[in-house]
Amino acid sequence: MNNYEYIIASLPVLSQDGKDLRNLDYDGTVAFIRQQCSPSDRMLTDQLLRGFDEETLGEAFYREALGERIRKADPFSAEPTPPQPPKNAFIRDYFTFDLRVRNAKVRFLNKALGRPAGQDIFLEPGGEFPEAERLAAVLAEKDILKRERGLDDLMWEKALSLVTFRPFSIDAVLGFIARFHILERWIRLDEQTGRELFRRLVEEVRGTFRGVDFHE
C-alpha cells in the first residue's frame, strides 16, 4: 500500500532556508517519490514526466493521457503489448488542460505567421474552457518572460485545483511534481520568479498538513 501521507509530509524538506534555490534537487526528489510508489503509481509518475518532454508529446501521448487505450498487439506478433498506466483523473484532467493550452498557442502562432488556422491542431477536447479568455490575454502579452510566466501560472493553478480535495492520494503527489517541474524551469530562467514560485510551493505543500511538525 502506498503511504501518501509519508510521501507528501517528506516533500517540504526541499525548502531548507530558501536562500539558494540551486540546492533544490528536482531529479533527486522525483527519484525519492518513485521509490515510495507502488508499480502502478510509478507508471503514472512516469507518464506525467513524459508529458514534460517535448520529444514525446504528440497525438499518441495525449490519447493515452486522456484515457484512450493503445490497440492490443497482433496475437501473431513476437512483440508483447507494452504495459500501460492505469487511468487516472489527475493525468486525464491535467493533460486535457495542457492540450487546450497547446492548441491555443498553435492557433495564436498560425494567425501571427499567416498559416492555415487548423494547421498542427489535433484532438480538440470538448467541454467548457473557463480559462480561455485569460489564456488569450496571456498569449497576447508582448514580453516573452511575462507570457511564459502567465502560461505557467495557468498550469500551476490547474495542477493545484485538481488536488484540492484529494490531499492524500497519488493525485496530490502528481500535482506536486507538476508544480515542482515548473519551479525548476524558472530557477534556470529567472531567479526572482523561481524564488516566488518556491515560496508558493512550500506554502501549498505545508498547507496540506495542519499540525504536522516540519522541523522549522
C-alpha positions, 0 to 999 in steps of 0.5 A: 500500500502506498503511504501518501501521507509519508510521501507528501509530509517528506516533500517540504524538506526541499525548502531548507532556508530558501536562500539558494534555490540551486540546492533544490534537487528536482531529479533527486526528489522525483527519484525519492517519490518513485521509490515510495510508489507502488508499480502502478503509481510509478507508471503514472509518475512516469507518464506525467514526466513524459508529458514534460518532454517535448520529444514525446508529446504528440497525438499518441501521448495525449490519447493515452493521457486522456484515457484512450487505450493503445490497440492490443498487439497482433496475437501473431506478433513476437512483440508483447503489448507494452504495459500501460498506466492505469487511468487516472483523473489527475493525468486525464484532467491535467493533460486535457488542460495542457492540450487546450493550452497547446492548441491555443498557442498553435492557433495564436502562432498560425494567425501571427505567421499567416498559416492555415488556422487548423494547421498542427491542431489535433484532438480538440477536447470538448467541454467548457474552457473557463480559462480561455479568455485569460489564456488569450490575454496571456498569449497576447502579452508582448514580453516573452518572460511575462507570457511564459510566466502567465502560461505557467501560472495557468498550469500551476493553478490547474495542477493545484485545483485538481488536488484540492480535495484529494490531499492524500492520494497519488493525485496530490503527489502528481500535482506536486511534481507538476508544480515542482517541474515548473519551479525548476524551469524558472530557477534556470530562467529567472531567479526572482520568479523561481524564488516566488514560485518556491515560496508558493510551493512550500506554502501549498505543500505545508498547507496540506498538513495542519499540525504536522511538525516540519522541523522549522 
